[in-house]
Amino acid sequence: MATVRLSFSPAPVHVRTARLVGVAVARRAGVREDLLDEVRLAIGEACTRAVALHHQYGLADPVLVEMSDSGAYSVRVVDRAPIEAGLGLAALNADELANEALTDEALTTGVGFALLAGFVEDLQVRPVAEGVGTEVRMVWPVGR
Amino acid sequence: MELSLATRTVGEHTVLEVGGEVDVYTAPRLRERLLELIDGGARRVVVDLGRVDFLDSTGLGVLVGALKRLRSAGGSFALVCDKEPLLKIFRITALDQVFPLHPTVDAAIAADPTGSGT
């Protein structure tokens, strides 16, 4: 069961709020202090991805963030975009990143996934159980 | 902390000092400022990330955009960053192989292959 649940309209300005809440709950859950920067970044990337998808598909639905500290600290970020869950999230290599033909959107998406995959050991991106959308699920150990 | 942007000139180089949080909300302002500088004729640009305490994929995308624009205009673009958490972000994304990264503004200017330094 979620300890804290936050839903926000898909606007960039709210992503910071989600990061702040996510880190506050992580700290309270007992996530190690030296992991909190990574928690902050990962939650931000997951929310940024969700906001971008809602914009891309013209969806006004809120983005949902659920934080739970039962056992470990887990965060779910749920979007409602009608896409095949963004699996096959290949990170871009240096040559691809520097390629003039790469669009800004593709670059940002690729970099965002590289950050998620790089900073979150326990990461899953999958379709939501009910309805349309995907969820990014991230888990961090708590060291009490 | 909000985004802060300040520009200064060091010899032939334009140094943009960035502070605060660069994210999906604030990155458009960074993009605008960089475009203003480049459109205004700046060709040797150093972005000092020394006071940045948060940088996400959107901010990185803006920096890559500026790098490509300056390179195609025959200019140069370098970053100043000596904080380990930020450097880790560049390593994880492989962008450390894309950007010239330097610990200080002086080092960035001295290493610029297109400039004479100061």
Interface residues (C-beta under 8 A of the other chain):
Chain A: P12 V13 V15 R16 R19 D37 R40 L41 G44 E45 T48 V51 A52 A91 L92 N93 A94 L97 A98 E100 D104 L107 T108 T109 V111 G112 A114 L115 G118 F119
Chain B: E21 D23 V24 Y25 F54 D56 S57 T58 L60 G61 V64 G65 L67 K68 S72 P85 I89 I92 T93 A94 L95 Q97 V98
